[in-house]
Amino acid sequence: MKAATSNRKYEPLSLLFAALGGVVLLFIIAPLISMFLNCSLPELAETAKDQEVRNSIWLTLWTSMAATALFAIAAIPFSYLLARKDFPLKGLISGIIDVPIVIPHPVAGIALLCVVSRGTFLGQMADKMGFSFVGSSVGIMLAMAFVSIPFLVNSARDGFAAVPVRLEKAALSLGASPLRVFFTISVPLASRSIVSGLILMWARGMSEFGAVLIIAYHPMITPVLIHERLGAFGLKYARPVAVLFVSICLIFFIILRLLVRGKDAAHR
């Protein structure tokens, strides 16, 4: 009886919070719906046939995926270290990880340019190896990874922190090596957070504009192409590209989320 009274007491507050949540959702969804409604199917079909648009979307997809996969090799073990070990300046290092989220992304591009341009040590090394970071897909991947890697590190770190230490210690006491414990216990138990971090890193890298614009205007990823068409031809020519790109991104995002959910259901 008391519980029922308590629930009624908080019902108006829940309704208020739900209304505020509706405002937030409307703020997110309304511009996207408006963009889709103002783009006709013939415009969308014509845009889908445009080779420049298709090339830019393909470039955006594979560079963001490649950047995520390559940097995950270092980011995931580093996240485990942050979750499990205490060491000097750990707080400072955790703060540094979030710096790319805080700084303006054109500034991120300029900072990267100061490290990988042709006059720098890395730029000269790349020239000797026959490629350049500036104006290349490699530079695009660096820019995407720079602005998006905090999402993977933070998510994976939280996942590893939630893994019971006693399970790892039990495996070690039974003779398993630390590396085996990492791959057979820590990573599987933290897999949901790791995969969520990978998806967030991929999605954030794919949507990057400012840093990529500084490092590699060409070859042109889709966000840069949208910006160019908006400036040169106006909203009418930029909007169909934006709608097509958002649609493809949403399809990939939904598929990945469903795969993760299906994997979680299979483990239960």
Stockholm file with secondary structure:
# STOCKHOLM 1.0

chainA/1-268         MKAATSNRKYEPLSLLFAALGGVVLLFIIAPLISMFLNCSLPELAETAKDQEVRNSIWLTLWTSMAATALFAIAAIPFSYLLARKDFPLKGLISGIIDVPIVIPHPVAGIALLCVVSRGTFLGQMADKMGFSFVGSSVGIMLAMAFVSIPFLVNSARDGFAAVPVRLEKAALSLGASPLRVFFTISVPLASRSIVSGLILMWARGMSEFGAVLIIAYHPMITPVLIHERLGAFGLKYARPVAVLFVSICLIFFIILRLLVRGKDAAHR
#=GR chainA/1-268 SS CHHHHHHHHHHHHHHHHHHHHHHHHHHHHHHHHHHHHTSCHHHHHHHHHCHHHHHHHHHHHHHHHHHHHHHHHHHHHHHHHHHHCCCTTHHHHHHHHTHHHHSCHHHHHHHHHHHHSTTSHHHHHHHHTTCCSTTSHHHHHHHHHHHHHHHHHHHHHHHHHTSCHHHHHHHHHTTCCHHHHIIIIIHHHTHHHHHHHHHHHHHHHHTCCHHHHHHCSSSCCHHHHHHHHHHHHCHHHHHHHHHHHHHHHHHHHHHHHHHHHHHHHHHC
#=GC SS_cons         CHHHHHHHHHHHHHHHHHHHHHHHHHHHHHHHHHHHHTSCHHHHHHHHHCHHHHHHHHHHHHHHHHHHHHHHHHHHHHHHHHHHCCCTTHHHHHHHHTHHHHSCHHHHHHHHHHHHSTTSHHHHHHHHTTCCSTTSHHHHHHHHHHHHHHHHHHHHHHHHHTSCHHHHHHHHHTTCCHHHHIIIIIHHHTHHHHHHHHHHHHHHHHTCCHHHHHHCSSSCCHHHHHHHHHHHHCHHHHHHHHHHHHHHHHHHHHHHHHHHHHHHHHHC
//
